[in-house]
Amino acid sequence: MKNILTILLIGTAVCSNAQVIVGDAVGTAAVKTSVLLDFAPNENKGIILPYVRTLPTAPAEGTLILDATDVTKARVKYYNGAWIDLSGQDADVSAALATQPTVSQIAEGAGEKVIIGAASSAANGVLVLESTTKAMVLPTVQDVQNIPSPSAGMMVYINKEGAKRLAVFNGSKWSYWKP
């Protein structure tokens, strides 16, 4: 039931090209005019990137994934003309992938995606944020140690005085990116 309500909420937002705030009605951004997707602050939750067993051949720039082509060497990556490793270290995600459906169990069609910010998009992804003027605000946490059970592919923004940075979890360790 919860999944159906979430899909209806996202579907309604897609049709109206409105901003989406997940978790509450306020989000974290003080000024909402440049925000397409926002999350409730300090929920100790993150966004989980899709696990891929085969790297996409022609991804859109800005694509983020958990590269599980080798399940014992999984890494969080993004595409900017070439795949860039955000993890810097390997993780074994074979146990997590054991519970995920395989391609033979469930095939994904090219049009099976959620688009926020436009009626359509040429980008091939599960969740596509399509805007030239708005961005996504990552889920914020005070400390990754407060997240009870991080999942492989999790991404958060640490909003802690003196330690503001992007954090990605590859399934065994957190990696940090400071601006």
C-alpha positions in Angstrom: 0.0 0.0 0.0 2.8 2.4 0.9 4.5 1.7 -2.5 1.3 2.4 -4.3 0.9 5.7 -2.5 4.5 6.7 -3.3 4.1 5.9 -7.0 0.8 7.9 -7.1 2.5 10.8 -5.4 5.5 10.8 -7.8 3.2 10.3 -10.8 1.1 13.3 -9.7 4.2 15.4 -9.3 5.5 14.3 -12.7 2.3 15.4 -14.4 2.3 18.7 -12.7 6.1 19.3 -13.1 6.2 20.3 -9.5 8.9 20.0 -6.9 8.9 16.7 -4.9 9.8 16.6 -1.2 10.2 13.1 0.2 9.7 12.6 3.9 7.9 15.8 5.0 6.3 18.9 3.5 9.3 21.2 4.2 12.5 19.5 3.0 16.0 20.9 3.6 16.3 23.7 1.0 15.5 27.2 2.4 14.8 28.5 -1.1 12.7 26.1 -3.2 12.9 27.8 -6.6 16.0 25.8 -7.7 15.0 22.5 -6.2 13.4 19.6 -8.2 13.8 16.8 -5.6 14.3 17.3 -1.9 14.3 15.2 1.3 13.3 15.7 4.9 16.3 16.7 7.0 18.1 14.4 9.6 16.0 11.3 9.0 19.2 9.2 9.0 18.2 7.8 5.6 19.7 8.1 2.2 19.0 7.6 -1.5 19.9 4.2 -2.8 21.5 4.0 -6.3 20.5 1.3 -8.7 22.7 -1.8 -8.7 23.8 -2.7 -12.2 25.3 -6.0 -13.2 26.2 -4.7 -16.7 27.3 -1.1 -17.2 25.0 0.9 -19.5 26.6 1.3 -23.0 25.3 4.9 -23.6 24.4 6.5 -20.3 23.4 10.1 -19.9 26.0 12.3 -18.3 25.2 12.6 -14.6 24.2 8.9 -14.3 24.9 7.5 -10.8 25.0 3.7 -10.2 26.4 1.0 -7.9 28.6 -0.9 -10.3 28.1 -4.6 -9.4 29.6 -6.1 -12.6 31.9 -7.9 -10.3 29.9 -8.5 -7.1 33.1 -8.8 -5.0 34.4 -5.4 -6.2 31.3 -3.2 -6.2 31.8 0.6 -6.4 29.6 3.7 -6.6 30.2 5.4 -9.9 29.0 8.4 -11.9 29.2 9.0 -15.7 30.7 12.2 -17.1 31.8 11.1 -20.5 33.6 8.2 -18.7 32.8 6.2 -15.6 34.3 7.9 -12.5 34.7 5.9 -9.3 33.3 7.6 -6.2 34.1 4.8 -3.8 37.8 4.3 -4.1 37.5 0.9 -2.6 35.9 -2.5 -3.3 32.9 -4.0 -1.6 31.3 -7.5 -1.7 27.6 -7.1 -2.5 26.9 -10.7 -3.4 24.6 -11.1 -0.3 22.6 -8.0 -1.2 22.3 -9.1 -4.9 21.1 -12.5 -3.9 17.8 -10.9 -2.9 17.5 -8.8 -6.1 15.7 -10.0 -9.2 17.7 -10.9 -12.3 17.1 -9.8 -15.8 15.5 -13.1 -16.6 13.1 -12.7 -13.7 12.0 -9.2 -14.5 12.7 -7.3 -17.7 12.8 -3.5 -17.7 11.5 -1.7 -20.7 13.1 1.5 -21.9 10.1 3.5 -21.0 9.8 2.2 -17.5 11.1 5.2 -15.5 9.9 8.0 -13.3 10.6 11.5 -14.7 10.4 14.5 -12.5 10.5 18.0 -14.0 9.4 17.2 -17.6 6.7 15.2 -19.4 9.4 13.0 -21.1 13.1 12.5 -21.3 15.5 10.8 -23.6 17.7 9.8 -20.7 17.6 6.1 -19.8 17.3 5.7 -16.1 15.0 4.5 -13.3 14.6 8.0 -11.8 15.3 10.9 -14.2 15.4 14.4 -13.0 14.9 16.6 -16.1 15.6 20.3 -15.6 18.0 23.0 -16.8 17.4 25.2 -13.8 16.7 22.9 -10.9 18.7 20.3 -8.9 18.2 17.5 -6.4 19.1 18.1 -2.7 20.5 14.9 -1.3 19.1 13.5 2.0 21.1 15.1 4.8 22.4 13.5 8.0 24.5 14.7 10.8 26.7 11.6 10.7 26.7 8.4 8.8 27.2 6.5 12.1 23.6 7.5 12.9 22.3 5.4 9.9 21.3 2.1 11.4 21.6 -0.2 8.4 23.1 1.6 5.3 22.5 -0.2 2.0 25.0 -0.7 -0.7 24.7 2.3 -3.1 23.5 4.7 -0.5 24.3 8.4 -0.9 23.8 11.2 1.6 25.1 14.7 2.4 26.7 15.2 5.8 25.6 18.5 7.1 27.8 18.8 10.2 29.8 21.8 11.2 33.4 21.4 9.9 32.6 18.1 8.1 30.1 19.0 5.3 30.6 16.5 2.5 29.1 13.9 0.2 29.2 10.4 1.5 28.6 7.2 -0.6 28.4 3.6 0.8 29.6 0.8 -1.5 28.3 -2.0 0.6 31.1 -2.2 3.1 32.7 1.2 3.6 31.8 4.9 3.4 33.7 7.1 1.1 33.7 10.9 1.5 33.9 13.8 -0.9 34.5 17.2 0.5 34.0 20.3 -1.7 
